[in-house]
Amino acid sequence: MKIPALLTAGLAGTALAQSPPALDLGGPRTRAERPVVAVEVGTNDFDVYELSADLAGATLVESGLRFERLVLGGARYMDAHRMDRPRQEQVQGLDPWIGLPDGGQLLRASQRNSVGLLHVPATGTPRWAARHDGTNHPADLLETVSVSLDGRWLVYATHPDLGGNVYRVDLLRGGSAVDLTAAQPPLTVDPTSLRSTPHGAWFLAGGELWSGASVATMVDTARLPGEALHFDLVASDEGLHVAVVAQSDEASRRVLVASRDGVVIPVTGDPQPIELPGTAEPLGPYLALSPDGSRLAWLTDGPPQELQVAQVVAQPLETHVTSLPDFPIYIDNIGIIGFASPTQVCYLAGDVVLQTVNEDDLIGVADMYATVTTDDGVPTTWNLTRTSGQVWPPFTIPATLSIESGALDAGGERFLLVSELDETHELLGFPIYSGGYYHASSNMQTLLPDLAHAPTLYHAGSSVLVTSEPDGVGQLRVHRVDPVAGQPMTIELIETFDVGTELRGVRGRSGFDSFVASDNDDELWISTAGGTHQPWIAAGAVNRIYETASLLSGHRIIVGIETNSGVNQPAVVLGPGNIVALPLPALPCRVLR
């Protein structure tokens, strides 16, 4: 393709390989990367191009694509900012897609009479991870899929009109999708139940539990009369076990743990009021398996609400973790259950929901605790956040945290908590480690105090960008959090904007972040771990900056813009005001890599 003319003289840069002096952080080497850009030739009608490493040429990879909604099933709400796990990605104006741990993307797309899943790997040419011909209905490939925690194994399902099958795909090695249910008649699969692991898939179809790596078989769960299985399956990290709630009504639930060898253990005993897993809840999940599947933790549905732990064995020995005298009777609100190791479970435990707050899922006056249980069911509990001042039980002094939501950082080491009390908000952070952790005083850090509204967190590579409105100030502030293992968390102010400014297209890579600050005008901002924060496309320089971007080595940003004269152009931004057109059609675009 012929290289188009540069943008207007006031915007054009002088060389594609130039590294902006303002960001010369030791001369980073420019790697041979090949960006991928989808150019919109018609309304939601895209041609996909792969650029050459020198950005001087482009190759058409796919044409006539329509991008469709793609939902990551089974992902925990609190894992939204972890780089080491698949993530739901979404920006304003575009249907959601999935970000992979290696930096690649997975998108659902239709093309003429076919529908499939397009894999844009971190390196290499985009390819169809799955593609089904002979359909004019994109919904025939169900929009909710599952990706294993390591980002390698994809599991998806089709509507009965397209076969009603479940497929497994190796995203690392490629090859054809494996039809796990080829020997079965068309199944009615519950896509929200799909769980992909390195050892195979778990899912519900026709109300039954199925499992398999190359061939799926039905698991005999030996349900009681009137019991149905709940869609929110909880798989262990190693993938050989899954917990499923069997229920006849809200007051009659059991938790069954199934293993790949077909053994099913009713760990919780007789039907009783038990909380549903709550995988997508801001303070969930409320049910968890240890990484090796050897222990189950669950909540009874109060009052009082209590935490129980048991080994996954034929005759489980149940440990009542939040019992007297360690936890007083007013402890009646528990959330964020997760195993930091095979024997250590971490959880928030607090008083009843505060009457001054309207949030239904808010935990009032809480602390986060850790409990290790022995094979004999003996618990050892300590206070991780220690706002009550008490490290060891009995915990007779009320805590002071009032938690609204929680998230984990890029490495899954630090919790970022949003706290609300008396109509003001705070952003808090503290570390949590596997195997036990102890300090004589609380590790809790107040990163942002006295906020008028709950702060918003954005995934940006290894860092997290945060927007906040300090109470009574009338400003929107953008901050950067760079968690470093073993170090206190720090938060840095990037810039202050007018209230009403929105952040779009937040991206991050190796300490170099970019975002679009959008008010009356769009600005493209960059932020580095070295403390450089500045606009590379200033307000008024262009009419619009599109919602997606890609960060390349050598501090280069691939982005779509619309000039003030109304010309759309995919471009590379090399520094403040240094914008060069890419050899692509002058049309709106979506940057895929």
PyMOL commands that set and color helices and strands:
alter all, ss='L'
color gray80, all
select helices_A, chain A and resi 21-23+77-79+138-140+160-162
alter helices_A, ss='H'
color red, helices_A
select strands_A, chain A and resi 36-42+45-51+58-68+71-72+87-89+97-99+105-111+114-120+127-133+144-147+153-157+166-170+178-179+189-197+200-205+208-212+217-219+228-229+234-235+241-249+252-259+264-266+287-289+295-300+306-311+318-320+333-339+344-351+363-373+379-383+401-408+414-421+424-431+445-451+456-460+463-468+475-481+491-498+502-509+512-518+522-528+533-537+544-552+556-562+568-575+578-581+589-591
alter strands_A, ss='S'
color yellow, strands_A
deselect
rebuild
show_as cartoon
